[in-house]
Amino acid sequence: VVSAFLNNTPVVAVMIPIVQRWAENIHIPKEQVMIPLSFASILGGTCTLIGTSTNLVVLGMLKDWRGADGTSETKQTMGLF
């Protein structure tokens, strides 16, 4: 949840010692919880517009493409390629 409002790197840096201590307390290898920590941070960042800079770029492109108010006179389609 924190990574939705802050950059992912400092969130992961702060959470590493906490997650390592938690892993020791429940007797699982520390390595087993590091990748899920990273993935959770990435997921949190994609939840809001300010979570990642990519979301802001896509919002700007969408506004240019659809118009500032979300409507467009011309028929346009969005695709991957």
C-alpha positions as CSV (number, residue, x, y, z in Angstrom):
1,V,0.0,0.0,0.0
2,V,2.9,2.4,0.8
3,S,4.4,1.9,-2.7
4,A,1.2,3.4,-4.2
5,F,2.3,6.8,-2.9
6,L,6.1,6.5,-2.7
7,N,8.8,5.3,-5.0
8,N,9.3,1.5,-5.0
9,T,13.0,1.5,-4.3
10,P,12.9,3.2,-0.9
11,V,9.8,1.2,0.1
12,V,11.6,-2.0,-0.5
13,A,14.8,-0.7,1.2
14,V,12.8,0.0,4.3
15,M,10.9,-3.2,4.2
16,I,13.9,-5.6,3.7
17,P,15.0,-5.7,7.4
18,I,11.3,-6.1,8.5
19,V,10.6,-8.9,6.1
20,Q,13.9,-10.6,7.0
21,R,13.1,-10.5,10.7
22,W,9.6,-11.9,10.0
23,A,11.1,-14.7,7.9
24,E,13.4,-15.6,10.8
25,N,10.5,-15.6,13.3
26,I,8.4,-18.0,11.2
27,H,11.4,-20.2,10.3
28,I,11.5,-19.8,6.5
29,P,14.5,-18.9,4.4
30,K,14.9,-15.1,3.9
31,E,15.4,-15.6,0.2
32,Q,11.9,-17.0,-0.1
33,V,10.3,-13.7,0.8
34,M,12.5,-11.2,-1.1
35,I,10.9,-11.7,-4.6
36,P,7.3,-11.5,-3.2
37,L,8.4,-8.2,-1.5
38,S,9.5,-6.8,-4.8
39,F,6.4,-8.0,-6.6
40,A,4.2,-6.5,-3.9
41,S,6.0,-3.2,-4.3
42,I,5.5,-3.2,-8.0
43,L,1.8,-4.1,-7.7
44,G,1.3,-1.3,-5.2
45,G,2.9,1.2,-7.6
46,T,0.5,0.4,-10.4
47,C,-2.6,1.0,-8.2
48,T,-2.4,4.8,-8.5
49,L,-1.4,7.4,-11.0
50,I,1.4,8.7,-8.8
51,G,2.7,5.2,-7.9
52,T,5.0,5.0,-10.9
53,S,6.1,7.5,-13.5
54,T,5.0,5.2,-16.3
55,N,1.4,5.7,-15.1
56,L,1.7,9.5,-15.5
57,V,3.2,9.1,-19.0
58,V,0.3,6.8,-20.1
59,L,-2.2,9.3,-18.6
60,G,-0.7,12.1,-20.6
61,M,-0.7,10.1,-23.8
62,L,-4.3,9.0,-23.2
63,K,-5.3,12.7,-22.7
64,D,-3.6,13.6,-26.0
65,W,-5.2,10.7,-27.8
66,R,-8.8,11.1,-26.4
67,G,-8.8,14.8,-25.6
68,A,-8.5,16.4,-22.2
69,D,-12.1,15.6,-21.3
70,G,-12.0,12.0,-22.4
71,T,-14.1,12.4,-25.5
72,S,-13.0,12.5,-29.1
73,E,-14.8,13.4,-32.3
74,T,-12.9,10.8,-34.4
75,K,-13.1,7.1,-34.1
76,Q,-9.8,5.8,-32.7
77,T,-8.7,2.4,-31.6
78,M,-6.1,1.4,-29.1
79,G,-3.8,-1.6,-29.7
80,L,-0.5,-3.0,-28.7
81,F,1.1,-2.8,-32.1
